[in-house]
Amino acid sequence: MKIVLIGIQGAGKSTQGNMLAKHFGVPYLSSGHIFREMTKEKTKLGRWLKETLNSGALVPDDTTLEIVLTYLEQPEYKGGFILDGFPRTLTQAKAFNGTLDKVAYIKVSDKEALWRISGRNDTREDETLHALRKRISLFHEVTEPVVRYYESEGKLIEVDGEQSVEEVFQSIINQIQK
């Protein structure tokens, strides 16, 4: 099973991703986690990624595609995966298309997303109010067309992300099994 999770920051993608990975017996992978790990490296790319993420900007398509697609070539992802945070742009979706079973869009309001993030105990360095507002704006501008793209491809599952964690999970499972 190869599933992508799309949603605004704070929608619950990582929570659902981990639950789905366990349910389907495939690994969970977050592009944000990959990038954050790379920012810890004392390399030119690591420092650049850190500046980019902390500003709230998206990592450019060519860099994202190279990093994520290379990562997915690792043997543990051959049998399937739950992927969060990629693709975020139409360019990325078109480069990645054809290899996915389903795309689950976990839909929450901007207000709900900000409320959830502000209530986290483990606020990250790239979660300043400025960066979050910029990411939310970019989601609507850049990533919502990806949602429509996958809808036109017949791969989209849309879920009300403002339900309980278990209800969101069950809704995704039910729609995948249709």
C-alpha positions as CSV (number, residue, x, y, z in Angstrom):
1,M,0.0,0.0,0.0
2,K,1.4,3.4,-1.0
3,I,-0.5,6.3,0.6
4,V,0.2,10.0,0.7
5,L,-1.2,12.2,3.5
6,I,-1.9,15.8,2.6
7,G,-3.1,18.5,5.0
8,I,-2.3,21.8,6.5
9,Q,0.3,21.8,9.3
10,G,-1.4,20.6,12.4
11,A,-4.0,18.5,10.6
12,G,-2.8,15.3,12.3
13,K,-0.8,13.8,9.4
14,S,2.0,12.3,11.6
15,T,-0.5,10.9,14.1
16,Q,-2.6,9.3,11.3
17,G,0.6,8.3,9.4
18,N,1.9,6.3,12.3
19,M,-1.4,4.6,12.9
20,L,-1.8,3.7,9.2
21,A,1.7,2.4,8.9
22,K,1.0,0.1,11.8
23,H,-2.3,-1.0,10.3
24,F,-0.9,-1.7,6.9
25,G,2.5,-3.0,8.0
26,V,4.5,-0.5,6.0
27,P,6.9,2.3,7.0
28,Y,5.8,5.9,7.7
29,L,8.0,8.6,6.2
30,S,7.7,12.4,6.7
31,S,9.5,14.7,4.3
32,G,9.6,17.3,7.1
33,H,11.3,14.8,9.3
34,I,13.9,14.1,6.6
35,F,14.5,17.8,6.1
36,R,14.8,18.5,9.9
37,E,17.3,15.6,10.3
38,M,19.3,17.1,7.5
39,T,19.3,20.6,9.2
40,K,21.3,19.0,12.0
41,E,24.1,18.1,9.7
42,K,26.9,20.7,9.6
43,T,26.8,20.9,5.8
44,K,26.0,23.7,3.4
45,L,22.8,21.9,2.4
46,G,21.9,21.4,6.1
47,R,22.4,25.1,6.9
48,W,20.4,26.2,3.9
49,L,17.5,23.8,4.7
50,K,17.4,25.1,8.2
51,E,17.2,28.7,7.0
52,T,14.5,27.8,4.5
53,L,12.4,25.8,7.0
54,N,12.7,28.4,9.7
55,S,11.4,31.1,7.3
56,G,8.3,29.1,6.6
57,A,9.2,28.7,2.9
58,L,8.9,25.5,1.0
59,V,12.0,23.7,-0.1
60,P,12.3,24.1,-3.9
61,D,10.9,21.4,-6.1
62,D,14.2,20.1,-7.6
63,T,15.8,19.8,-4.2
64,T,12.7,18.1,-2.6
65,L,12.3,15.7,-5.5
66,E,15.9,14.7,-5.4
67,I,15.9,14.2,-1.6
68,V,12.5,12.4,-1.2
69,L,12.8,10.2,-4.4
70,T,16.3,9.1,-3.4
71,Y,15.1,8.3,0.1
72,L,12.2,6.2,-1.3
73,E,14.7,4.1,-3.2
74,Q,15.8,2.5,0.1
75,P,14.7,-1.2,0.3
76,E,12.3,-0.7,3.2
77,Y,10.0,1.4,1.1
78,K,9.7,-1.0,-1.9
79,G,6.7,-2.8,-0.4
80,G,4.8,0.3,0.3
81,F,4.8,3.4,2.6
82,I,2.7,6.1,4.3
83,L,4.2,9.4,3.1
84,D,3.5,12.7,4.8
85,G,4.4,16.2,3.4
86,F,5.2,15.2,-0.1
87,P,4.2,16.1,-2.8
88,R,3.4,19.7,-1.9
89,T,3.4,21.2,-5.4
90,L,1.9,20.2,-8.8
91,T,5.4,19.8,-10.1
92,Q,6.2,17.3,-7.4
93,A,2.9,15.5,-7.8
94,K,3.4,15.0,-11.6
95,A,6.9,13.8,-11.1
96,F,5.7,11.3,-8.5
97,N,2.4,10.3,-10.1
98,G,1.6,6.7,-11.0
99,T,3.2,5.1,-8.0
100,L,0.4,5.9,-5.4
101,D,-2.6,3.9,-4.4
102,K,-4.4,6.7,-2.5
103,V,-4.0,10.2,-1.3
104,A,-5.7,11.1,1.9
105,Y,-6.5,14.8,2.4
106,I,-7.0,15.5,6.1
107,K,-9.0,18.7,6.1
108,V,-9.0,21.1,9.0
109,S,-9.6,24.8,9.2
110,D,-6.7,27.3,9.5
111,K,-8.0,28.3,13.0
112,E,-8.1,24.6,14.2
113,A,-4.5,24.0,12.8
114,L,-3.1,27.0,14.6
115,W,-4.9,26.0,17.8
116,R,-3.5,22.5,17.7
117,I,0.1,23.6,17.0
118,S,0.0,26.2,19.8
119,G,-1.1,23.5,22.2
120,R,1.9,21.2,21.4
121,N,4.4,20.5,24.1
122,D,7.2,19.9,21.6
123,T,7.1,23.1,19.6
124,R,9.9,23.0,17.0
125,E,12.3,25.7,16.0
126,D,10.5,26.1,12.6
127,E,7.1,26.6,14.3
128,T,7.1,30.4,14.9
129,L,3.9,32.2,14.3
130,H,5.3,33.9,11.3
131,A,6.5,30.6,9.8
132,L,3.2,28.9,10.5
133,R,1.1,31.7,8.9
134,K,3.4,31.6,5.9
135,R,3.1,27.8,5.6
136,I,-0.7,28.0,5.9
137,S,-0.8,30.6,3.2
138,L,1.5,28.5,1.0
139,F,-0.7,25.4,1.6
140,H,-3.8,27.2,0.2
141,E,-1.8,28.7,-2.7
142,V,0.5,25.8,-3.7
143,T,-0.8,22.5,-2.2
144,E,-4.6,22.8,-2.6
145,P,-4.1,22.4,-6.4
146,V,-2.3,19.1,-5.7
147,V,-5.5,18.0,-3.9
148,R,-7.6,18.8,-6.9
149,Y,-5.0,17.1,-9.2
150,Y,-5.3,13.8,-7.2
151,E,-9.1,14.2,-7.2
152,S,-9.0,14.3,-11.0
153,E,-6.8,11.2,-11.0
154,G,-9.4,9.3,-8.9
155,K,-6.9,8.8,-6.1
156,L,-8.2,11.3,-3.5
157,I,-9.8,10.5,-0.2
158,E,-11.1,13.5,1.7
159,V,-11.5,13.3,5.5
160,D,-12.8,15.7,8.1
161,G,-9.7,16.1,10.2
162,E,-11.6,17.9,13.0
163,Q,-13.1,14.6,14.2
164,S,-11.5,12.5,16.9
165,V,-8.2,10.8,16.1
166,E,-9.9,7.4,16.0
167,E,-12.8,8.7,13.8
168,V,-10.3,10.2,11.3
169,F,-8.3,7.0,11.2
170,Q,-11.5,4.9,10.7
171,S,-12.7,7.2,8.0
172,I,-9.4,6.8,6.1
173,I,-9.5,3.0,6.4
174,N,-13.1,2.8,5.3
175,Q,-12.5,4.9,2.2
176,I,-9.4,3.0,1.3
177,Q,-11.3,-0.3,1.5
178,K,-14.2,0.9,-0.7
